[in-house]
């Protein structure tokens, strides 16, 4: 095998190792979409909280 073929083969192997590492890293940082509640449920839970203030604290001028 010529020297250029060995260099190319080494580069290909290194590329696949880096690709596998990047794939593993990305997959370990994300969660399966089915494990989260649906978007509507998450929005309701986060943004439609019950207001704890029962009345306006600023009095309107008489």
N, CA, C and O atoms as a Tripos MOL2 file, in Angstrom:
@<TRIPOS>MOLECULE
protein
  248   247    62     0     0
PROTEIN
NO_CHARGES

@<TRIPOS>ATOM
      1 N           0.8540   -1.1690    0.0000 N.3       1 UNK1
      2 CA          0.0000    0.0000    0.0000 C.3       1 UNK1
      3 C           0.9030    1.2360    0.0000 C.2       1 UNK1
      4 O           1.8720    1.3010    0.7570 O.2       1 UNK1
      5 N           0.5860    2.2030   -0.8410 N.am      2 UNK2
      6 CA          1.4260    3.3810   -0.9390 C.3       2 UNK2
      7 C           1.2130    4.3010    0.2620 C.2       2 UNK2
      8 O           0.2400    4.1660    1.0040 O.2       2 UNK2
      9 N           2.1300    5.2200    0.4310 N.am      3 UNK3
     10 CA          2.1020    6.1320    1.5810 C.3       3 UNK3
     11 C           0.8510    7.0030    1.5640 C.2       3 UNK3
     12 O           0.2560    7.2440    2.6140 O.2       3 UNK3
     13 N           0.4450    7.4770    0.3940 N.am      4 UNK4
     14 CA         -0.7380    8.3420    0.3130 C.3       4 UNK4
     15 C          -2.0170    7.5760    0.6780 C.2       4 UNK4
     16 O          -2.9270    8.1460    1.2800 O.2       4 UNK4
     17 N          -2.0880    6.3080    0.3210 N.am      5 UNK5
     18 CA         -3.2520    5.5040    0.6880 C.3       5 UNK5
     19 C          -3.3120    5.2810    2.1910 C.2       5 UNK5
     20 O          -4.3970    5.2860    2.7720 O.2       5 UNK5
     21 N          -2.1570    5.0850    2.8310 N.am      6 UNK6
     22 CA         -2.1200    4.9120    4.2890 C.3       6 UNK6
     23 C          -2.5630    6.1900    4.9890 C.2       6 UNK6
     24 O          -3.3060    6.1330    5.9690 O.2       6 UNK6
     25 N          -2.1160    7.3420    4.4950 N.am      7 UNK7
     26 CA         -2.5220    8.6280    5.0870 C.3       7 UNK7
     27 C          -4.0220    8.8280    4.9210 C.2       7 UNK7
     28 O          -4.6980    9.2610    5.8540 O.2       7 UNK7
     29 N          -4.5450    8.5150    3.7380 N.am      8 UNK8
     30 CA         -5.9740    8.6500    3.4960 C.3       8 UNK8
     31 C          -6.7700    7.7090    4.3940 C.2       8 UNK8
     32 O          -7.7850    8.1110    4.9620 O.2       8 UNK8
     33 N          -6.3330    6.4900    4.5270 N.am      9 UNK9
     34 CA         -7.0100    5.5220    5.3850 C.3       9 UNK9
     35 C          -6.9970    5.9860    6.8430 C.2       9 UNK9
     36 O          -7.9990    5.8560    7.5460 O.2       9 UNK9
     37 N          -5.8750    6.5230    7.2920 N.am     10 UNK10
     38 CA         -5.7960    7.0530    8.6510 C.3      10 UNK10
     39 C          -6.7450    8.2270    8.8610 C.2      10 UNK10
     40 O          -7.3760    8.3450    9.9110 O.2      10 UNK10
     41 N          -6.8410    9.0910    7.8550 N.am     11 UNK11
     42 CA         -7.7500   10.2340    7.9460 C.3      11 UNK11
     43 C          -9.2060    9.7780    7.9870 C.2      11 UNK11
     44 O         -10.0190   10.3450    8.7170 O.2      11 UNK11
     45 N          -9.5270    8.7670    7.2140 N.am     12 UNK12
     46 CA        -10.8960    8.2310    7.2000 C.3      12 UNK12
     47 C         -11.2420    7.6250    8.5560 C.2      12 UNK12
     48 O         -12.3280    7.8570    9.0860 O.2      12 UNK12
     49 N         -10.3240    6.8550    9.1100 N.am     13 UNK13
     50 CA        -10.5580    6.2370   10.4210 C.3      13 UNK13
     51 C         -10.7200    7.3110   11.4940 C.2      13 UNK13
     52 O         -11.6170    7.2190   12.3330 O.2      13 UNK13
     53 N          -9.8630    8.3200   11.4730 N.am     14 UNK14
     54 CA         -9.9670    9.4270   12.4290 C.3      14 UNK14
     55 C         -11.2890   10.1680   12.2690 C.2      14 UNK14
     56 O         -11.9160   10.5390   13.2620 O.2      14 UNK14
     57 N         -11.7140   10.3860   11.0360 N.am     15 UNK15
     58 CA        -12.9910   11.0520   10.7870 C.3      15 UNK15
     59 C         -14.1450   10.2630   11.3820 C.2      15 UNK15
     60 O         -15.0170   10.8490   12.0250 O.2      15 UNK15
     61 N         -14.1750    8.9500   11.1840 N.am     16 UNK16
     62 CA        -15.2620    8.1390   11.7210 C.3      16 UNK16
     63 C         -15.2350    8.0850   13.2470 C.2      16 UNK16
     64 O         -16.2880    8.0410   13.8820 O.2      16 UNK16
     65 N         -14.0620    8.0890   13.8300 N.am     17 UNK17
     66 CA        -13.9720    8.1160   15.2930 C.3      17 UNK17
     67 C         -14.5230    9.4310   15.8300 C.2      17 UNK17
     68 O         -15.2820    9.4370   16.7990 O.2      17 UNK17
     69 N         -14.1450   10.5480   15.2040 N.am     18 UNK18
     70 CA        -14.6650   11.8500   15.6270 C.3      18 UNK18
     71 C         -16.1690   11.9610   15.3960 C.2      18 UNK18
     72 O         -16.8790   12.5460   16.2150 O.2      18 UNK18
     73 N         -16.6540   11.4120   14.3050 N.am     19 UNK19
     74 CA        -18.0880   11.4170   14.0190 C.3      19 UNK19
     75 C         -18.8540   10.6060   15.0680 C.2      19 UNK19
     76 O         -19.9160   11.0280   15.5250 O.2      19 UNK19
     77 N         -18.3260    9.4650   15.4400 N.am     20 UNK20
     78 CA        -18.9730    8.6370   16.4680 C.3      20 UNK20
     79 C         -18.9650    9.3490   17.8220 C.2      20 UNK20
     80 O         -19.9540    9.3000   18.5540 O.2      20 UNK20
     81 N         -17.8560   10.0100   18.1550 N.am     21 UNK21
     82 CA        -17.7910   10.7470   19.4210 C.3      21 UNK21
     83 C         -18.7900   11.8960   19.4260 C.2      21 UNK21
     84 O         -19.4870   12.1000   20.4210 O.2      21 UNK21
     85 N         -18.8710   12.6510   18.3330 N.am     22 UNK22
     86 CA        -19.8150   13.7690   18.2610 C.3      22 UNK22
     87 C         -21.2530   13.2640   18.3610 C.2      22 UNK22
     88 O         -22.0760   13.8860   19.0330 O.2      22 UNK22
     89 N         -21.5650   12.1680   17.7140 N.am     23 UNK23
     90 CA        -22.9170   11.5940   17.7830 C.3      23 UNK23
     91 C         -23.2550   11.1710   19.2050 C.2      23 UNK23
     92 O         -24.3580   11.4340   19.6840 O.2      23 UNK23
     93 N         -22.3310   10.5290   19.8730 N.am     24 UNK24
     94 CA        -22.5580   10.1130   21.2600 C.3      24 UNK24
     95 C         -22.7460   11.3300   22.1630 C.2      24 UNK24
     96 O         -23.6350   11.3360   23.0150 O.2      24 UNK24
     97 N         -21.9250   12.3490   21.9840 N.am     25 UNK25
     98 CA        -22.0030   13.5470   22.8120 C.3      25 UNK25
     99 C         -23.3410   14.2550   22.6300 C.2      25 UNK25
    100 O         -23.9680   14.6530   23.6120 O.2      25 UNK25
    101 N         -23.7760   14.4150   21.4020 N.am     26 UNK26
    102 CA        -25.0540   15.0770   21.1380 C.3      26 UNK26
    103 C         -26.2110   14.2510   21.6930 C.2      26 UNK26
    104 O         -27.1350   14.8040   22.2900 O.2      26 UNK26
    105 N         -26.1690   12.9490   21.5020 N.am     27 UNK27
    106 CA        -27.2780   12.1160   21.9780 C.3      27 UNK27
    107 C         -27.3370   12.0560   23.4990 C.2      27 UNK27
    108 O         -28.4170   11.8740   24.0600 O.2      27 UNK27
    109 N         -26.2240   12.2020   24.1680 N.am     28 UNK28
    110 CA        -26.2520   12.1580   25.6310 C.3      28 UNK28
    111 C         -26.7670   13.4650   26.2290 C.2      28 UNK28
    112 O         -27.1910   13.4840   27.3850 O.2      28 UNK28
    113 N         -26.7360   14.5400   25.4760 N.am     29 UNK29
    114 CA        -27.2020   15.8350   25.9800 C.3      29 UNK29
    115 C         -28.6590   16.1220   25.6670 C.2      29 UNK29
    116 O         -29.2060   17.1100   26.1560 O.2      29 UNK29
    117 N         -29.2990   15.2870   24.8650 N.am     30 UNK30
    118 CA        -30.6890   15.5180   24.5010 C.3      30 UNK30
    119 C         -31.5630   14.4390   25.1150 C.2      30 UNK30
    120 O         -31.0820   13.3810   25.5200 O.2      30 UNK30
    121 N         -32.8530   14.7270   25.1760 N.am     31 UNK31
    122 CA        -33.8050   13.7590   25.6930 C.3      31 UNK31
    123 C         -34.7330   13.3160   24.5750 C.2      31 UNK31
    124 O         -34.9080   14.0210   23.5810 O.2      31 UNK31
    125 N         -35.3100   12.1720   24.7410 N.am     32 UNK32
    126 CA        -36.2650   11.6520   23.7770 C.3      32 UNK32
    127 C         -37.5030   12.5370   23.7830 C.2      32 UNK32
    128 O         -38.0390   12.8080   24.8570 O.2      32 UNK32
    129 N         -37.9800   12.9980   22.6310 N.am     33 UNK33
    130 CA        -39.1260   13.9050   22.6000 C.3      33 UNK33
    131 C         -40.3800   13.3280   23.2440 C.2      33 UNK33
    132 O         -41.1950   14.0860   23.7690 O.2      33 UNK33
    133 N         -40.5530   12.0400   23.2200 N.am     34 UNK34
    134 CA        -41.7380   11.4370   23.8200 C.3      34 UNK34
    135 C         -41.7220   11.4420   25.3400 C.2      34 UNK34
    136 O         -42.7520   11.1900   25.9650 O.2      34 UNK34
    137 N         -40.5770   11.7240   25.9450 N.am     35 UNK35
    138 CA        -40.5050   11.7090   27.4050 C.3      35 UNK35
    139 C         -40.9760   13.0240   28.0200 C.2      35 UNK35
    140 O         -41.1870   13.0930   29.2310 O.2      35 UNK35
    141 N         -41.1450   14.0690   27.2060 N.am     36 UNK36
    142 CA        -41.6130   15.3560   27.7180 C.3      36 UNK36
    143 C         -43.1240   15.4590   27.5420 C.2      36 UNK36
    144 O         -43.6850   14.8530   26.6300 O.2      36 UNK36
    145 N         -43.7910   16.2300   28.4190 N.am     37 UNK37
    146 CA        -45.2180   16.4810   28.2020 C.3      37 UNK37
    147 C         -45.3980   17.2840   26.9160 C.2      37 UNK37
    148 O         -44.4620   17.9210   26.4330 O.2      37 UNK37
    149 N         -46.5770   17.2460   26.3840 N.am     38 UNK38
    150 CA        -46.8490   17.9670   25.1540 C.3      38 UNK38
    151 C         -46.7470   19.4720   25.3630 C.2      38 UNK38
    152 O         -46.8170   19.9500   26.4950 O.2      38 UNK38
    153 N         -46.5830   20.2120   24.2870 N.am     39 UNK39
    154 CA        -46.3310   21.6450   24.3500 C.3      39 UNK39
    155 C         -47.4590   22.3900   25.0530 C.2      39 UNK39
    156 O         -47.1930   23.2660   25.8750 O.2      39 UNK39
    157 N         -48.7040   22.0650   24.7500 N.am     40 UNK40
    158 CA        -49.8280   22.7700   25.3820 C.3      40 UNK40
    159 C         -49.8160   22.5750   26.8910 C.2      40 UNK40
    160 O         -50.0540   23.5180   27.6460 O.2      40 UNK40
    161 N         -49.5410   21.3640   27.3260 N.am     41 UNK41
    162 CA        -49.5070   21.0860   28.7600 C.3      41 UNK41
    163 C         -48.3700   21.8430   29.4390 C.2      41 UNK41
    164 O         -48.5380   22.3560   30.5450 O.2      41 UNK41
    165 N         -47.2020   21.9140   28.7730 N.am     42 UNK42
    166 CA        -46.0780   22.6350   29.3590 C.3      42 UNK42
    167 C         -46.3660   24.1290   29.4320 C.2      42 UNK42
    168 O         -46.0170   24.7750   30.4200 O.2      42 UNK42
    169 N         -47.0000   24.6920   28.3950 N.am     43 UNK43
    170 CA        -47.3200   26.1150   28.3990 C.3      43 UNK43
    171 C         -48.3370   26.4400   29.4780 C.2      43 UNK43
    172 O         -48.2080   27.4470   30.1740 O.2      43 UNK43
    173 N         -49.3410   25.5980   29.6210 N.am     44 UNK44
    174 CA        -50.3430   25.8370   30.6680 C.3      44 UNK44
    175 C         -49.6910   25.8090   32.0440 C.2      44 UNK44
    176 O         -49.9720   26.6550   32.8930 O.2      44 UNK44
    177 N         -48.8360   24.8500   32.2490 N.am     45 UNK45
    178 CA        -48.1980   24.7030   33.5620 C.3      45 UNK45
    179 C         -47.2950   25.8910   33.8630 C.2      45 UNK45
    180 O         -47.2330   26.3500   35.0040 O.2      45 UNK45
    181 N         -46.5940   26.3910   32.8470 N.am     46 UNK46
    182 CA        -45.6180   27.4450   33.0840 C.3      46 UNK46
    183 C         -46.2170   28.8350   33.0770 C.2      46 UNK46
    184 O         -45.8360   29.6690   33.8990 O.2      46 UNK46
    185 N         -47.1490   29.1100   32.1670 N.am     47 UNK47
    186 CA        -47.5980   30.4850   31.9740 C.3      47 UNK47
    187 C         -48.9910   30.7800   32.4920 C.2      47 UNK47
    188 O         -49.3370   31.9480   32.6690 O.2      47 UNK47
    189 N         -49.7800   29.7940   32.7340 N.am     48 UNK48
    190 CA        -51.1390   30.0380   33.2030 C.3      48 UNK48
    191 C         -51.2700   29.7260   34.6850 C.2      48 UNK48
    192 O         -52.2190   29.0720   35.1170 O.2      48 UNK48
    193 N         -50.3150   30.1980   35.4430 N.am     49 UNK49
    194 CA        -50.3540   29.9860   36.8840 C.3      49 UNK49
    195 C         -51.4090   30.8820   37.5030 C.2      49 UNK49
    196 O         -51.7250   31.9450   36.9690 O.2      49 UNK49
    197 N         -51.9470   30.4530   38.6220 N.am     50 UNK50
    198 CA        -52.9660   31.2200   39.3190 C.3      50 UNK50
    199 C         -52.3050   32.4550   39.9280 C.2      50 UNK50
    200 O         -51.2620   32.3730   40.5760 O.2      50 UNK50
    201 N         -52.9430   33.5930   39.7000 N.am     51 UNK51
    202 CA        -52.4220   34.8470   40.2390 C.3      51 UNK51
    203 C         -52.6970   34.8940   41.7320 C.2      51 UNK51
    204 O         -53.8270   34.6670   42.1660 O.2      51 UNK51
    205 N         -51.6820   35.1850   42.5120 N.am     52 UNK52
    206 CA        -51.8380   35.1920   43.9610 C.3      52 UNK52
    207 C         -52.3360   36.5290   44.4820 C.2      52 UNK52
    208 O         -52.7740   36.6080   45.6300 O.2      52 UNK52
    209 N         -52.2840   37.5840   43.6750 N.am     53 UNK53
    210 CA        -52.7830   38.8900   44.0980 C.3      53 UNK53
    211 C         -54.2850   38.9090   43.8510 C.2      53 UNK53
    212 O         -54.7380   38.7380   42.7190 O.2      53 UNK53
    213 N         -55.0590   39.1190   44.9230 N.am     54 UNK54
    214 CA        -56.5120   39.0320   44.8060 C.3      54 UNK54
    215 C         -57.1370   40.3420   44.3210 C.2      54 UNK54
    216 O         -58.1720   40.3200   43.6550 O.2      54 UNK54
    217 N         -56.5310   41.4600   44.6400 N.am     55 UNK55
    218 CA        -57.0860   42.7380   44.1960 C.3      55 UNK55
    219 C         -55.9460   43.6730   43.8440 C.2      55 UNK55
    220 O         -54.7880   43.4290   44.1860 O.2      55 UNK55
    221 N         -56.2920   44.7390   43.1600 N.am     56 UNK56
    222 CA        -55.3150   45.7160   42.7350 C.3      56 UNK56
    223 C         -54.7860   46.4530   43.9600 C.2      56 UNK56
    224 O         -55.5620   46.8840   44.8130 O.2      56 UNK56
    225 N         -53.4840   46.5960   44.0460 N.am     57 UNK57
    226 CA        -52.9020   47.2490   45.2220 C.3      57 UNK57
    227 C         -52.8400   48.7540   45.0710 C.2      57 UNK57
    228 O         -52.6180   49.4700   46.0480 O.2      57 UNK57
    229 N         -53.0350   49.2410   43.8540 N.am     58 UNK58
    230 CA        -53.0130   50.7010   43.6320 C.3      58 UNK58
    231 C         -54.4320   51.1910   43.6290 C.2      58 UNK58
    232 O         -55.2490   50.7240   42.8350 O.2      58 UNK58
    233 N         -54.7420   52.1190   44.4980 N.am     59 UNK59
    234 CA        -56.0770   52.6720   44.5940 C.3      59 UNK59
    235 C         -56.2810   53.7320   43.5210 C.2      59 UNK59
    236 O         -55.4090   54.5720   43.3000 O.2      59 UNK59
    237 N         -57.3990   53.6960   42.8720 N.am     60 UNK60
    238 CA        -57.7420   54.7080   41.8780 C.3      60 UNK60
    239 C         -58.1280   55.9940   42.5920 C.2      60 UNK60
    240 O         -58.7930   55.9330   43.6260 O.2      60 UNK60
    241 N         -57.7330   57.1640   42.0750 N.am     61 UNK61
    242 CA        -58.1170   58.4220   42.7490 C.3      61 UNK61
    243 C         -59.6240   58.6220   42.6770 C.2      61 UNK61
    244 O         -60.2540   58.3360   41.6590 O.2      61 UNK61
    245 N         -60.1980   59.1230   43.7840 N.am     62 UNK62
    246 CA        -61.6560   59.3350   43.8530 C.3      62 UNK62
    247 C         -62.0630   60.6100   43.2030 C.2      62 UNK62
    248 O         -63.2490   60.9380   43.1740 O.2      62 UNK62
@<TRIPOS>BOND
     1     1     2 1
     2     2     3 1
     3     3     4 2
     4     3     5 am
     5     5     6 1
     6     6     7 1
     7     7     8 2
     8     7     9 am
     9     9    10 1
    10    10    11 1
    11    11    12 2
    12    11    13 am
    13    13    14 1
    14    14    15 1
    15    15    16 2
    16    15    17 am
    17    17    18 1
    18    18    19 1
    19    19    20 2
    20    19    21 am
    21    21    22 1
    22    22    23 1
    23    23    24 2
    24    23    25 am
    25    25    26 1
    26    26    27 1
    27    27    28 2
    28    27    29 am
    29    29    30 1
    30    30    31 1
    31    31    32 2
    32    31    33 am
    33    33    34 1
    34    34    35 1
    35    35    36 2
    36    35    37 am
    37    37    38 1
    38    38    39 1
    39    39    40 2
    40    39    41 am
    41    41    42 1
    42    42    43 1
    43    43    44 2
    44    43    45 am
    45    45    46 1
    46    46    47 1
    47    47    48 2
    48    47    49 am
    49    49    50 1
    50    50    51 1
    51    51    52 2
    52    51    53 am
    53    53    54 1
    54    54    55 1
    55    55    56 2
    56    55    57 am
    57    57    58 1
    58    58    59 1
    59    59    60 2
    60    59    61 am
    61    61    62 1
    62    62    63 1
    63    63    64 2
    64    63    65 am
    65    65    66 1
    66    66    67 1
    67    67    68 2
    68    67    69 am
    69    69    70 1
    70    70    71 1
    71    71    72 2
    72    71    73 am
    73    73    74 1
    74    74    75 1
    75    75    76 2
    76    75    77 am
    77    77    78 1
    78    78    79 1
    79    79    80 2
    80    79    81 am
    81    81    82 1
    82    82    83 1
    83    83    84 2
    84    83    85 am
    85    85    86 1
    86    86    87 1
    87    87    88 2
    88    87    89 am
    89    89    90 1
    90    90    91 1
    91    91    92 2
    92    91    93 am
    93    93    94 1
    94    94    95 1
    95    95    96 2
    96    95    97 am
    97    97    98 1
    98    98    99 1
    99    99   100 2
   100    99   101 am
   101   101   102 1
   102   102   103 1
   103   103   104 2
   104   103   105 am
   105   105   106 1
   106   106   107 1
   107   107   108 2
   108   107   109 am
   109   109   110 1
   110   110   111 1
   111   111   112 2
   112   111   113 am
   113   113   114 1
   114   114   115 1
   115   115   116 2
   116   115   117 am
   117   117   118 1
   118   118   119 1
   119   119   120 2
   120   119   121 am
   121   121   122 1
   122   122   123 1
   123   123   124 2
   124   123   125 am
   125   125   126 1
   126   126   127 1
   127   127   128 2
   128   127   129 am
   129   129   130 1
   130   130   131 1
   131   131   132 2
   132   131   133 am
   133   133   134 1
   134   134   135 1
   135   135   136 2
   136   135   137 am
   137   137   138 1
   138   138   139 1
   139   139   140 2
   140   139   141 am
   141   141   142 1
   142   142   143 1
   143   143   144 2
   144   143   145 am
   145   145   146 1
   146   146   147 1
   147   147   148 2
   148   147   149 am
   149   149   150 1
   150   150   151 1
   151   151   152 2
   152   151   153 am
   153   153   154 1
   154   154   155 1
   155   155   156 2
   156   155   157 am
   157   157   158 1
   158   158   159 1
   159   159   160 2
   160   159   161 am
   161   161   162 1
   162   162   163 1
   163   163   164 2
   164   163   165 am
   165   165   166 1
   166   166   167 1
   167   167   168 2
   168   167   169 am
   169   169   170 1
   170   170   171 1
   171   171   172 2
   172   171   173 am
   173   173   174 1
   174   174   175 1
   175   175   176 2
   176   175   177 am
   177   177   178 1
   178   178   179 1
   179   179   180 2
   180   179   181 am
   181   181   182 1
   182   182   183 1
   183   183   184 2
   184   183   185 am
   185   185   186 1
   186   186   187 1
   187   187   188 2
   188   187   189 am
   189   189   190 1
   190   190   191 1
   191   191   192 2
   192   191   193 am
   193   193   194 1
   194   194   195 1
   195   195   196 2
   196   195   197 am
   197   197   198 1
   198   198   199 1
   199   199   200 2
   200   199   201 am
   201   201   202 1
   202   202   203 1
   203   203   204 2
   204   203   205 am
   205   205   206 1
   206   206   207 1
   207   207   208 2
   208   207   209 am
   209   209   210 1
   210   210   211 1
   211   211   212 2
   212   211   213 am
   213   213   214 1
   214   214   215 1
   215   215   216 2
   216   215   217 am
   217   217   218 1
   218   218   219 1
   219   219   220 2
   220   219   221 am
   221   221   222 1
   222   222   223 1
   223   223   224 2
   224   223   225 am
   225   225   226 1
   226   226   227 1
   227   227   228 2
   228   227   229 am
   229   229   230 1
   230   230   231 1
   231   231   232 2
   232   231   233 am
   233   233   234 1
   234   234   235 1
   235   235   236 2
   236   235   237 am
   237   237   238 1
   238   238   239 1
   239   239   240 2
   240   239   241 am
   241   241   242 1
   242   242   243 1
   243   243   244 2
   244   243   245 am
   245   245   246 1
   246   246   247 1
   247   247   248 2
@<TRIPOS>SUBSTRUCTURE
     1 UNK1         2 RESIDUE 1 A UNK
     2 UNK2         6 RESIDUE 1 A UNK
     3 UNK3        10 RESIDUE 1 A UNK
     4 UNK4        14 RESIDUE 1 A UNK
     5 UNK5        18 RESIDUE 1 A UNK
     6 UNK6        22 RESIDUE 1 A UNK
     7 UNK7        26 RESIDUE 1 A UNK
     8 UNK8        30 RESIDUE 1 A UNK
     9 UNK9        34 RESIDUE 1 A UNK
    10 UNK10       38 RESIDUE 1 A UNK
    11 UNK11       42 RESIDUE 1 A UNK
    12 UNK12       46 RESIDUE 1 A UNK
    13 UNK13       50 RESIDUE 1 A UNK
    14 UNK14       54 RESIDUE 1 A UNK
    15 UNK15       58 RESIDUE 1 A UNK
    16 UNK16       62 RESIDUE 1 A UNK
    17 UNK17       66 RESIDUE 1 A UNK
    18 UNK18       70 RESIDUE 1 A UNK
    19 UNK19       74 RESIDUE 1 A UNK
    20 UNK20       78 RESIDUE 1 A UNK
    21 UNK21       82 RESIDUE 1 A UNK
    22 UNK22       86 RESIDUE 1 A UNK
    23 UNK23       90 RESIDUE 1 A UNK
    24 UNK24       94 RESIDUE 1 A UNK
    25 UNK25       98 RESIDUE 1 A UNK
    26 UNK26      102 RESIDUE 1 A UNK
    27 UNK27      106 RESIDUE 1 A UNK
    28 UNK28      110 RESIDUE 1 A UNK
    29 UNK29      114 RESIDUE 1 A UNK
    30 UNK30      118 RESIDUE 1 A UNK
    31 UNK31      122 RESIDUE 1 A UNK
    32 UNK32      126 RESIDUE 1 A UNK
    33 UNK33      130 RESIDUE 1 A UNK
    34 UNK34      134 RESIDUE 1 A UNK
    35 UNK35      138 RESIDUE 1 A UNK
    36 UNK36      142 RESIDUE 1 A UNK
    37 UNK37      146 RESIDUE 1 A UNK
    38 UNK38      150 RESIDUE 1 A UNK
    39 UNK39      154 RESIDUE 1 A UNK
    40 UNK40      158 RESIDUE 1 A UNK
    41 UNK41      162 RESIDUE 1 A UNK
    42 UNK42      166 RESIDUE 1 A UNK
    43 UNK43      170 RESIDUE 1 A UNK
    44 UNK44      174 RESIDUE 1 A UNK
    45 UNK45      178 RESIDUE 1 A UNK
    46 UNK46      182 RESIDUE 1 A UNK
    47 UNK47      186 RESIDUE 1 A UNK
    48 UNK48      190 RESIDUE 1 A UNK
    49 UNK49      194 RESIDUE 1 A UNK
    50 UNK50      198 RESIDUE 1 A UNK
    51 UNK51      202 RESIDUE 1 A UNK
    52 UNK52      206 RESIDUE 1 A UNK
    53 UNK53      210 RESIDUE 1 A UNK
    54 UNK54      214 RESIDUE 1 A UNK
    55 UNK55      218 RESIDUE 1 A UNK
    56 UNK56      222 RESIDUE 1 A UNK
    57 UNK57      226 RESIDUE 1 A UNK
    58 UNK58      230 RESIDUE 1 A UNK
    59 UNK59      234 RESIDUE 1 A UNK
    60 UNK60      238 RESIDUE 1 A UNK
    61 UNK61      242 RESIDUE 1 A UNK
    62 UNK62      246 RESIDUE 1 A UNK
